[in-house]
Amino acid sequence: MKITRILLSAVLTAAVGLSTLSFAADNKSKEKVKVKIDGAEITFDVEPEIIDGRTMVPLRKIFEELGALVKWDDETQTVSARKSSKTVTLTIDSEDMQIDKGDTDSEGNAIVETVTLDVPAQLVSDRKLVPARAVSEAFGLDVDWDEATNTVSITSEEEDESWKDNESEINLSDMSFVGDGVEIANNQILITKGGIYTLSGTLTDGNITVNTEEKVRLCLNNASIDSTDNPCIYVEKADKVYLMLVDGTENHLTSENAKGVLYSKENLEINGDGALYVTAKTEHGIKASDNITIKGGNINIEAAGDGIHINDTFKMTDGELNIVSVGDGIDSESIVIVEDGKINIVTEGQPIETATLDTTQTTDKNTATQGNRKGMMQETPSLEFESSTKGINAEWMMCLNGGEITVNSSDHAIHCADEIEINGGVFDLTSEYAKGISGHGNVTINGNETVIDIKKSTEGIESKNVLTINDGKIDVVSTDDGLNATGGTSGEMMAPGGQQKPMPQDMQAMTPPDMPEGKTDTQPNPQMQRGERQNNMSTDRNISGKEMRNTVNDANQMVPPSDNNGERRGGMGGFGGGTNKKECLIINGGELEVYAGDDCLDANGNMVLNGGVIKAVKINGTFSGNNGVFDTDGQIVVNEGVTIIAVSGGSQGNMNIPQNTITVYSEASHNDGENIVLYDGNGNIMTEYSPKGNYSAVLITSPYLTIGESYKVALGDTAYDVTLSEQNTTIGTPSSTMGGRNNGFMR
């Protein structure tokens, strides 16, 4: 019995010990998981989790911290992240991760490696999580786990700085040098060793070639190189090449070589505070098979081909870049990133067949209502260029985060074959024959300091998928559509804020969301003196994305207006022909002014206006429908919190907007530049607009218009006193010469 008691006690003690260990392990796994990259801790908006022994982190944040750009395909639940030439692809709940290193086989097909994951990417409470170790190692980084501190440490390879110990000087004028790693023969300079090489003087009909396994820095110190058969500087092989422009110097590179004046097969970085002048008489100015990063310098390029042509990533963080080219100004076959600096581009390619616009006004008063897509504007066949002559062009993605970008281009000013994301910067864009900003994928504009001025274009901003404007100041002048988004066919409708939901069968009316409380600093101030300016139409009271998402979760779709016989009509605001399309134009904020030859805002799917200030003029059309301020093939959803000043020369009934509106029909036409001013009852200016075209009809809606209050609307020298007696208050009567008979958002 004594032995039995001892054994039983031992068993119980072991059981308690195991339970304690298990409890400790459970507690440990529930502690905050820290992730560090090269010693710096990363802050996530949602905390990492340990799932089945693997640390899972929010996908976008981790990829961006690793220096990769991210694209998300909601339909396939797939994320693609690219850094330099490497692309990593994961799909939710799939154990396969694809790694494309940018290599191809003998037939030109991409070589893709498939890695099996212990724990696949997954959705946890609507959060997209990916395994930290797997994605970090996919980009060549080392990963360690410290169990004692619950920390994932991601480290990049430490750089060997010993190459900097070799310093050499090369005199181009007499072909002499001091130092190691230089070979000279027949006007050709060959650099065979890593190091810092300072070049000065003049080299005629010669070139410099870099061929080494190490890093090389070329310091141009009033250097001038002219070459006929070769690039002036050719990087055949190197770990990386730094081209430094010595402060206060002018450096010149001129070549007739078809490969480019400065041609690098490896990573190239340009920095310094000197000036570089590149003249390409036959082809590209600067060409790179790998990445180009510009961190400084005053770089001036004249090129018969592209100003800069990159197979991989172009990135600019500082400096000034001036390009005049016949081909593209900047052409990347992968990614373009601009963080800061100044870019000035002029492209001079001429079209083979020039499309012109006949702006002659038709005398047919019913033109705008007869289904003519271009209304009173007729366009000749599309133009073609012998070669691409765009301002800035990318294939995989374009991310513009800052700086000053000026483009005067024959073709598109800014173009990407996939997604464009703008998060800041000042843009001055002109396209002689094409579009201001054109993306074949999603186009997203963020940042309250973003300023976009498109002075001339056929279409101002185009997305062939979803165009989302969250913030910024945007001015557009176009001969065709101002904003255009084509979206795609879908059985679902994306509610404002991005929440996707099925189309309800009963199509109950949408309940307008309540405005958030507070923001009283933007309310009209009765103490202000008459005539004082107060911008009560600011976006300060716009509903936040979170508030909007919470609101629409309980809201059903909008009921389209009906005909006299009670049947629902298709087209704008309805469900014509049984077709409904996903959102392709979403405006959540910002300040927009649009002057367009055709539609100001055009969506081939649904259009959702959640906030911001939209000022637009369509001189020969109506407020909505074909050839109007607004045109959509799906629905238009206008939520409280948006300010709209729609200006046209055509007739239009009450707009289907869930907030108060004032519509003024003037007996006389007002000329280009005649101000539209809205005053409150105390004479304070609430908002004003100076349209770029003639007009005779104005619609104003704002969350600051209140029933029972008095206002004044001035159209040029003509003033109208208005007391809001109902939600839709109309002044004047549309004349028979104003064109269409549209009602609400219906065609």
C-alpha positions in Angstrom: 0.0 0.0 0.0 2.8 2.3 0.8 4.4 1.7 -2.7 1.0 2.3 -4.3 0.6 5.6 -2.5 4.1 6.7 -3.7 3.4 5.7 -7.3 0.0 7.4 -7.2 1.6 10.6 -5.8 4.3 10.5 -8.5 1.6 10.1 -11.2 -0.4 13.1 -9.8 2.8 15.2 -9.5 3.7 14.5 -13.2 0.2 15.2 -14.3 0.2 18.5 -12.5 3.6 19.3 -14.0 2.4 18.6 -17.5 -0.7 20.6 -17.0 1.4 23.5 -15.7 3.7 23.3 -18.7 0.8 23.2 -21.1 -0.9 26.1 -19.3 2.4 28.1 -19.5 2.8 27.3 -23.2 -0.8 28.4 -23.8 -0.2 31.6 -21.9 3.0 32.1 -23.9 1.3 31.7 -27.2 -1.3 34.3 -26.2 1.4 36.9 -25.3 2.0 39.7 -27.8 4.1 38.5 -30.7 6.7 41.0 -31.8 8.2 41.2 -35.3 11.5 43.0 -35.9 13.2 43.7 -39.2 16.9 44.4 -38.9 16.3 45.2 -35.2 13.4 47.7 -35.7 10.0 46.5 -34.3 7.1 46.6 -36.7 3.7 48.0 -35.6 0.7 46.3 -37.0 -2.9 47.5 -37.1 -4.0 44.0 -36.1 -1.8 41.9 -33.9 0.2 38.9 -35.3 -1.0 35.4 -34.2 0.6 32.1 -33.6 -1.4 29.5 -35.6 -0.3 25.8 -35.6 3.1 26.9 -34.4 3.7 29.5 -37.1 3.6 33.3 -36.7 0.9 34.7 -39.0 1.0 38.5 -39.8 -1.2 40.9 -41.7 -0.2 40.4 -45.4 0.0 44.0 -46.7 2.0 45.4 -43.8 4.6 42.6 -43.8 5.1 42.8 -47.5 5.4 46.6 -47.5 7.9 46.4 -44.6 10.0 44.0 -46.7 10.0 46.6 -49.4 7.5 44.9 -51.8 4.5 46.3 -53.5 1.2 44.4 -53.0 -1.8 43.6 -55.2 -4.9 41.9 -53.9 -7.3 40.0 -56.2 -10.6 39.8 -54.2 -12.2 37.4 -56.7 -9.5 34.8 -56.5 -8.5 35.7 -52.9 -4.9 36.0 -54.1 -2.1 38.3 -53.0 0.9 39.1 -55.3 3.9 40.9 -53.9 6.8 42.1 -56.0 10.2 43.4 -55.0 12.7 44.0 -57.8 12.3 41.1 -60.3 10.9 38.7 -57.7 7.2 38.0 -57.3 5.6 36.0 -54.5 2.1 34.8 -54.8 -0.2 33.3 -52.2 -3.9 32.3 -52.2 -6.0 32.1 -49.1 -6.3 28.5 -47.8 -3.8 27.2 -50.3 -0.6 25.5 -49.1 1.2 26.4 -52.3 3.3 29.6 -52.5 4.7 30.6 -55.9 8.0 32.4 -56.3 8.8 33.9 -59.6 12.4 35.2 -59.6 12.1 36.8 -63.0 14.0 34.1 -64.8 12.8 32.4 -68.0 13.6 29.1 -69.7 15.0 28.7 -73.2 11.5 29.3 -74.7 10.9 32.5 -72.7 8.5 31.0 -70.2 8.7 32.2 -66.6 10.4 29.8 -64.2 8.2 29.6 -61.1 9.2 27.7 -57.9 6.4 26.3 -55.8 6.9 26.1 -52.0 4.6 24.0 -49.8 3.6 26.0 -46.6 3.1 24.4 -43.2 0.3 26.8 -42.6 -1.4 28.5 -45.5 -2.4 32.1 -45.8 -5.9 32.5 -44.2 -8.7 34.7 -43.2 -9.1 35.1 -39.4 -12.0 37.3 -38.4 -11.8 39.0 -41.8 -8.1 39.6 -41.4 -5.8 38.3 -44.2 -2.8 36.7 -42.5 0.4 35.1 -44.0 3.2 33.2 -42.5 6.0 35.6 -41.6 8.9 33.1 -42.0 7.8 31.8 -45.4 7.3 35.2 -47.1 10.5 36.7 -45.6 12.6 33.7 -46.7 11.0 34.0 -50.1 12.6 37.4 -50.5 16.0 36.1 -49.4 15.9 37.2 -45.7 16.9 35.3 -42.6 14.3 34.6 -39.9 14.9 33.6 -36.3 12.4 32.9 -33.5 13.1 33.9 -29.9 10.7 31.9 -27.8 11.7 33.7 -24.5 10.5 37.0 -25.9 7.9 35.8 -28.4 9.9 37.7 -31.1 10.4 37.0 -34.9 13.6 38.6 -36.1 13.9 39.1 -39.8 17.4 40.2 -40.9 18.9 41.1 -44.3 22.4 40.2 -45.3 25.1 42.3 -43.8 27.0 44.3 -46.4 30.7 43.9 -46.9 32.1 47.4 -47.0 35.7 46.4 -47.9 35.2 47.3 -51.5 35.4 51.0 -50.5 39.0 50.5 -49.5 40.1 50.7 -53.2 40.1 54.3 -54.4 41.3 55.2 -57.9 41.4 58.3 -60.1 41.0 58.2 -63.8 41.9 61.1 -66.1 39.8 60.8 -69.3 41.7 63.4 -71.2 45.1 61.7 -71.2 43.8 58.1 -70.4 45.9 57.8 -67.2 44.9 56.4 -63.8 46.1 56.0 -60.3 45.0 53.0 -58.3 44.0 49.4 -58.8 41.3 47.6 -60.9 41.7 49.7 -64.1 42.7 48.5 -67.6 43.0 50.9 -70.5 43.3 50.0 -74.2 42.2 51.6 -77.5 40.2 54.4 -75.8 38.4 51.7 -73.7 38.5 51.8 -69.9 37.7 48.5 -68.1 37.0 48.4 -64.4 37.7 44.9 -63.0 37.6 45.5 -59.2 35.2 46.9 -56.7 36.0 50.3 -55.4 35.5 54.1 -55.7 36.6 55.5 -59.0 36.7 59.3 -59.7 36.5 60.3 -63.3 37.4 63.7 -64.7 38.3 65.2 -68.1 37.1 64.5 -71.6 37.0 61.2 -73.5 36.2 61.2 -77.3 34.9 58.1 -79.0 35.5 55.8 -76.1 33.7 54.2 -73.2 33.9 52.8 -69.7 32.9 49.2 -69.0 32.4 47.8 -65.5 32.9 44.0 -65.1 33.4 42.8 -61.5 31.6 40.7 -58.8 31.9 43.6 -56.4 30.2 47.0 -55.8 31.5 50.0 -57.7 31.1 53.7 -57.2 31.8 56.0 -60.2 32.3 59.6 -59.2 31.8 61.9 -62.2 33.8 65.1 -61.5 33.4 67.3 -64.6 33.6 64.2 -66.8 32.6 64.2 -70.5 32.3 61.1 -72.6 31.4 60.8 -76.3 30.9 57.4 -77.9 29.8 56.2 -81.3 29.6 52.4 -81.2 29.2 51.8 -77.5 27.4 53.1 -74.4 29.4 55.8 -72.7 29.2 53.8 -69.5 28.4 50.1 -69.7 27.8 48.0 -66.6 28.2 44.5 -67.8 28.6 42.9 -64.4 28.7 44.1 -60.8 27.1 43.6 -57.4 25.8 47.1 -57.7 26.9 50.4 -59.3 26.6 53.8 -57.7 26.9 56.8 -60.0 27.8 59.8 -57.9 27.6 63.3 -59.4 30.1 65.4 -57.5 28.8 68.6 -56.0 29.0 71.6 -58.3 30.1 69.7 -61.4 28.6 69.3 -64.9 29.0 65.9 -66.6 28.1 65.0 -70.2 27.4 61.7 -71.8 26.6 61.5 -75.6 26.2 58.4 -77.7 24.7 57.0 -80.9 24.7 53.5 -79.6 21.4 51.6 -79.9 21.7 50.1 -76.4 21.6 53.5 -74.7 24.0 56.1 -73.5 24.3 54.7 -70.0 23.5 51.0 -70.0 23.5 48.8 -66.9 22.7 45.1 -66.6 22.9 45.4 -62.8 21.3 47.6 -60.1 22.2 51.2 -60.6 21.9 54.1 -58.1 22.4 57.8 -59.1 23.1 60.3 -56.3 25.0 63.4 -55.5 24.4 67.1 -56.0 26.1 67.6 -59.4 24.5 67.8 -62.9 24.4 65.1 -65.6 23.5 65.7 -69.2 22.7 62.7 -71.3 22.2 62.9 -75.1 20.9 59.8 -76.9 21.1 60.4 -80.7 19.5 57.1 -81.7 17.9 55.2 -78.8 17.4 55.4 -75.0 19.1 57.8 -72.6 19.5 55.5 -69.6 18.8 51.8 -69.9 18.9 49.1 -67.2 18.1 45.4 -67.1 17.7 45.6 -63.3 16.7 48.4 -61.0 17.4 52.2 -61.2 17.2 54.3 -58.1 17.7 58.1 -58.2 18.5 59.6 -54.9 19.9 63.0 -56.0 21.5 65.0 -58.7 20.2 67.2 -61.5 19.8 64.8 -64.4 18.9 66.0 -67.9 18.1 63.6 -70.7 17.4 64.1 -74.4 16.6 60.9 -76.2 15.5 59.7 -79.6 14.0 56.7 -77.8 13.0 56.5 -74.2 14.5 58.9 -71.7 14.9 56.0 -69.1 14.0 52.4 -69.9 14.1 49.8 -67.1 13.3 46.1 -67.3 12.7 46.1 -63.5 11.9 48.8 -61.0 12.4 52.6 -61.3 12.5 54.4 -57.9 13.1 58.1 -57.2 13.5 59.5 -53.7 15.2 62.9 -54.4 16.9 65.0 -57.0 15.7 66.6 -60.2 15.0 64.7 -63.5 14.4 66.5 -66.8 13.6 64.5 -69.8 12.8 65.4 -73.5 12.2 62.2 -75.5 10.6 60.9 -78.7 9.7 57.7 -76.9 8.5 57.3 -73.3 9.9 59.6 -70.7 10.2 56.9 -68.1 9.3 53.3 -69.2 9.4 50.4 -66.7 8.5 46.9 -67.6 7.7 46.3 -64.0 7.3 49.0 -61.3 7.6 52.8 -61.0 7.9 54.3 -57.5 8.3 58.0 -56.8 8.8 59.1 -53.2 10.1 62.7 -53.7 12.1 64.9 -56.0 11.2 66.8 -59.2 10.3 65.2 -62.5 9.8 67.2 -65.7 9.0 65.2 -68.9 8.2 66.3 -72.4 7.5 63.6 -75.1 7.5 64.6 -78.7 6.3 61.5 -80.6 3.8 62.3 -83.4 0.8 60.2 -84.2 0.5 58.5 -87.5 -3.3 59.3 -87.7 -4.4 62.2 -85.5 -7.8 62.1 -83.9 -9.5 65.5 -83.8 -12.6 66.6 -82.0 -15.3 68.5 -83.9 -16.6 70.9 -81.3 -19.2 72.5 -83.6 -22.5 72.7 -81.8 -25.4 70.9 -83.3 -28.7 72.7 -83.8 -30.7 69.6 -83.0 -32.0 70.3 -79.5 -32.8 66.7 -78.9 -29.3 65.4 -79.6 -28.5 64.8 -76.0 -31.5 62.6 -75.5 -31.3 60.4 -78.7 -28.7 58.0 -77.3 -25.7 59.6 -78.9 -22.8 58.6 -76.6 -20.8 61.7 -77.5 -23.7 64.0 -77.6 -22.5 67.1 -79.4 -18.9 66.0 -79.7 -17.9 63.8 -82.7 -14.6 62.0 -82.6 -12.6 60.7 -85.6 -10.9 57.3 -85.6 -8.4 56.5 -82.9 -4.9 57.8 -83.3 -1.8 55.6 -83.4 1.9 56.2 -82.6 4.7 54.6 -84.4 6.2 53.9 -81.0 5.1 54.6 -77.4 5.5 58.2 -76.4 4.0 58.3 -72.9 5.2 60.4 -70.0 5.6 57.8 -67.3 4.8 54.2 -68.1 4.8 51.0 -66.0 3.6 47.4 -66.5 3.0 45.8 -63.1 2.3 48.7 -60.8 2.9 52.4 -60.2 3.1 53.9 -56.8 3.4 57.7 -56.6 3.9 59.0 -53.0 5.3 62.4 -53.3 7.4 64.9 -55.2 6.6 67.2 -58.1 5.7 65.6 -61.4 5.2 67.7 -64.6 4.4 66.0 -67.8 3.6 67.4 -71.3 3.1 64.3 -73.4 1.9 63.4 -76.8 0.4 60.2 -75.5 -0.8 59.3 -72.0 0.9 61.5 -69.4 0.8 58.7 -66.7 0.0 55.1 -67.7 0.2 51.7 -66.1 -0.9 48.4 -67.6 -2.2 47.5 -64.2 -2.7 49.3 -60.9 -1.9 53.0 -60.0 -1.8 54.2 -56.4 -1.2 57.9 -55.7 -0.6 58.8 -52.1 0.8 62.3 -52.4 2.7 64.7 -54.6 1.9 67.6 -57.0 1.1 66.7 -60.6 0.9 69.1 -63.5 -0.2 67.0 -66.5 -0.9 67.6 -70.2 -1.6 65.0 -72.8 -1.8 66.4 -76.4 -3.6 63.4 -77.9 -4.5 61.0 -75.1 -5.3 60.6 -71.4 -4.0 62.3 -68.3 -3.8 59.3 -65.9 -4.7 55.9 -67.3 -4.6 52.6 -65.4 -5.8 49.2 -66.8 -6.2 48.0 -63.2 -7.5 49.8 -60.1 -6.6 53.5 -59.8 -6.6 54.8 -56.2 -5.9 58.4 -55.1 -5.2 59.2 -51.5 -3.6 62.0 -49.4 -5.0 65.4 -48.5 -1.8 66.9 -49.8 -2.2 65.3 -53.2 -2.7 67.9 -56.0 -3.5 66.8 -59.5 -4.0 69.4 -62.3 -4.7 67.9 -65.7 -4.7 70.8 -68.1 -5.4 68.9 -71.3 -6.5 65.4 -72.1 -9.0 63.2 -74.0 -9.9 61.5 -70.7 -8.7 63.0 -67.5 -8.4 60.0 -65.2 -9.3 56.5 -66.4 -9.4 53.1 -64.7 -10.3 50.0 -66.6 -11.4 48.5 -63.3 -12.2 50.5 -60.1 -11.4 54.2 -59.7 -11.4 55.3 -56.0 -10.7 58.9 -54.9 -10.3 59.1 -51.1 -8.7 62.6 -50.9 -6.7 65.2 -52.7 -7.3 68.3 -54.8 -8.0 67.3 -58.5 -8.7 69.6 -61.5 -9.4 68.0 -64.8 -9.9 69.4 -68.3 -10.8 66.8 -71.0 -12.3 66.6 -74.5 -14.0 63.3 -73.6 -14.8 62.0 -70.1 -13.3 63.7 -67.1 -13.3 60.6 -64.8 -13.9 57.3 -66.4 -14.1 53.8 -64.8 -15.1 50.7 -66.6 -15.3 48.2 -63.7 -16.7 44.8 -64.6 -19.9 42.8 -64.6 -20.8 41.3 -61.2 -23.8 39.8 -59.5 -23.0 41.7 -56.4 -22.9 45.4 -55.5 -20.1 46.9 -53.4 -21.7 49.0 -50.8 -19.9 52.3 -49.9 -16.7 51.8 -48.1 -16.0 48.5 -49.8 -18.3 46.1 -48.0 -19.6 43.6 -50.6 -23.1 42.4 -50.3 -25.7 40.5 -52.4 -28.3 42.4 -54.3 -31.5 42.2 -52.2 -34.6 40.7 -53.8 -37.0 43.3 -52.6 -34.7 46.3 -53.4 -35.8 48.2 -50.4 -35.0 51.9 -50.4 -31.6 52.9 -49.0 -31.8 54.8 -45.7 -29.5 57.8 -45.9 -26.8 57.5 -43.2 -26.8 60.0 -40.3 -24.1 62.6 -40.3 -21.5 62.1 -37.5 -21.9 64.3 -34.5 -19.5 67.2 -33.9 -17.4 69.2 -36.4 -19.3 72.3 -35.3 -16.4 74.5 -36.3 -17.6 74.2 -39.9 -21.1 75.3 -39.2 -22.2 78.7 -40.5 -21.3 81.5 -38.0 -24.2 83.9 -37.5 -21.7 86.4 -35.9 -19.7 86.8 -39.1 -20.1 90.1 -40.9 -22.0 90.1 -44.2 -19.8 89.3 -47.1 -17.1 87.5 -45.0 -15.9 84.3 -46.5 -16.5 81.0 -44.7 -16.1 77.7 -46.6 -18.9 75.7 -45.0 -18.7 73.2 -47.9 -15.4 71.8 -46.7 -15.0 68.0 -46.3 -14.5 68.2 -42.6 -17.9 66.6 -41.9 -17.5 63.7 -44.4 -18.4 60.4 -43.0 -15.3 58.3 -42.3 -14.8 55.0 -44.1 -15.5 53.1 -40.9 -18.7 55.0 -40.2 -19.8 54.5 -43.7 -19.2 50.8 -43.6 -21.0 50.4 -40.4 -24.0 52.4 -41.8 -24.4 50.5 -45.0 -24.2 47.1 -43.4 -27.8 47.6 -42.5 -28.8 49.6 -45.6 -30.5 48.1 -48.6 -30.1 49.1 -52.2 -31.6 52.3 -53.6 -34.9 52.0 -55.5 -34.6 53.5 -59.0 -37.2 56.2 -59.9 -40.2 55.0 -61.8 -42.0 56.0 -65.0 -45.5 57.5 -65.1 -46.9 54.0 -65.4 -45.0 52.9 -62.3 -42.5 50.6 -64.1 -38.9 50.9 -63.1 -36.6 52.2 -65.7 -33.2 51.0 -66.6 -30.0 52.9 -67.1 -28.7 55.5 -64.7 -29.7 54.7 -61.2 -31.7 51.6 -62.2 -31.2 48.0 -63.1 -31.7 48.2 -66.9 -31.9 45.0 -68.8 -31.4 42.9 -65.7 -27.8 44.0 -65.6 -26.1 45.3 -62.5 -22.3 45.9 -62.3 -19.9 46.3 -59.4 -18.7 49.7 -58.2 -16.2 51.1 -60.5 -16.2 54.8 -59.5 -16.1 55.6 -55.8 -15.5 59.0 -54.3 -15.1 59.2 -50.5 -13.5 62.6 -50.2 -11.3 65.3 -51.8 -12.0 68.3 -53.9 -12.7 67.8 -57.6 -13.3 70.3 -60.4 -14.0 68.7 -63.8 -14.6 70.3 -67.2 -15.3 67.7 -69.8 -16.4 67.5 -73.5 -18.4 64.4 -72.8 -19.4 63.1 -69.4 -17.7 64.6 -66.4 -18.0 61.5 -64.2 -18.6 58.3 -66.2 -19.0 54.8 -64.7 -19.7 51.7 -66.7 -20.8 50.0 -63.5 -22.1 51.6 -60.3 -21.0 55.1 -59.1 -20.9 55.7 -55.3 -20.4 59.2 -54.0 -19.8 59.2 -50.2 -18.1 62.5 -49.5 -15.9 65.3 -50.7 -16.7 68.3 -52.9 -17.5 67.7 -56.6 -17.7 70.7 -58.9 -18.3 69.8 -62.6 -19.5 71.5 -65.7 -21.0 70.0 -68.9 -21.7 73.0 -71.2 -23.7 71.1 -73.9 -25.3 68.5 -71.8 -27.4 67.8 -68.8 -26.8 67.0 -65.1 -27.0 63.3 -65.7 -27.3 60.7 -68.4 -25.4 60.4 -71.7 -23.4 63.6 -72.4 -23.9 64.8 -68.8 -22.2 65.7 -65.6 -22.9 62.1 -64.3 -23.3 59.0 -66.4 -23.5 55.4 -65.3 -24.6 52.1 -66.7 -25.4 50.8 -63.2 -26.6 52.7 -60.2 -25.6 56.0 -58.7 -25.6 56.1 -54.9 -25.2 59.6 -53.4 -24.9 59.6 -49.6 -25.3 62.5 -47.2 -22.0 64.2 -46.6 -21.1 65.0 -50.2 -21.2 68.5 -51.7 -22.0 68.7 -55.5 -22.1 71.7 -57.7 -23.3 70.4 -61.1 -23.3 72.9 -63.9 -24.8 72.3 -67.4 -26.5 73.9 -70.3 -29.3 71.3 -70.3 -32.6 70.6 -68.5 -32.8 68.2 -65.6 -35.4 67.3 -63.1 -34.9 66.8 -59.4 -31.8 64.8 -58.5 -32.2 61.6 -56.5 -30.1 62.7 -53.5 -30.9 62.1 -49.8 -30.0 65.6 -48.7 -31.3 69.1 -49.5 -30.7 70.6 -53.0 -31.1 73.9 -54.8 -31.5 73.8 -58.6 -31.4 77.1 -60.6 -32.5 77.4 -64.2 -31.4 80.8 -65.6 -33.2 82.5 -68.5 -29.9 83.7 -69.8 -26.7 81.8 -70.6 -23.7 82.6 -68.4 -20.3 82.8 -69.8 -17.1 81.0 -69.0 -15.7 82.3 -65.7 -18.8 83.8 -64.4 -18.7 82.9 -60.7 -21.4 80.7 -59.0 -21.6 81.8 -55.3 -23.8 80.4 -52.5 -24.4 82.7 -49.6 -26.0 81.8 -46.3 -28.7 84.0 -44.7 -26.1 86.3 -43.2 -24.3 86.9 -46.5 -21.3 84.7 -45.7 -19.9 82.8 -48.7 -20.6 79.1 -48.2 -19.0 78.0 -51.5 -18.2 79.3 -54.9 -17.2 77.9 -58.3 -15.9 79.5 -61.5 -16.8 77.1 -64.3 -14.6 76.9 -67.3 -17.5 76.8 -69.7 -20.8 78.5 -70.5 -23.8 77.3 -68.5 -27.5 78.0 -67.8 -28.4 75.4 -65.1 -26.9 74.8 -61.7 -27.6 72.2 -59.1 -26.1 72.5 -55.6 -26.4 69.9 -52.8 -24.7 70.0 -49.4 -25.1 68.7 -45.9 -25.1 72.3 -44.8 -28.4 73.3 -46.6 -31.2 73.3 -44.1 -35.0 73.4 -44.8 -36.5 76.6 -43.6 -33.3 78.6 -44.0 -32.7 81.4 -46.5 -29.9 81.5 -49.0 -28.8 83.5 -52.0 -27.4 82.0 -55.2 -25.4 84.4 -57.5 -24.8 83.4 -61.1 -22.5 86.1 -62.3 -24.3 89.4 -61.7 -27.7 87.7 -61.3 -28.7 86.8 -57.8 -31.6 84.6 -56.6 -33.0 84.6 -53.1 -33.9 81.1 -52.0 -35.8 79.8 -49.0 -35.7 76.0 -48.7 -39.3 74.9 -48.3 -38.6 71.3 -49.3 -35.8 68.9 -49.9 -35.5 69.7 -53.6 -36.0 73.5 -54.2 -36.1 74.7 -57.8 -35.7 78.3 -59.1 -36.7 79.1 -62.6 -38.1 76.9 -65.4 -36.0 74.8 -67.9 -36.4 76.3 -71.3 -37.3 74.1 -74.3 -33.8 74.8 -75.7 -32.1 73.2 -72.8 -32.2 69.8 -74.3 -32.9 66.6 -72.4 -35.9 65.4 -70.4 -33.9 63.4 -67.9 -35.3 62.9 -64.4 -33.3 62.2 -61.4 -30.4 59.9 -62.2 -32.3 58.3 -65.0 -31.6 58.5 -68.7 
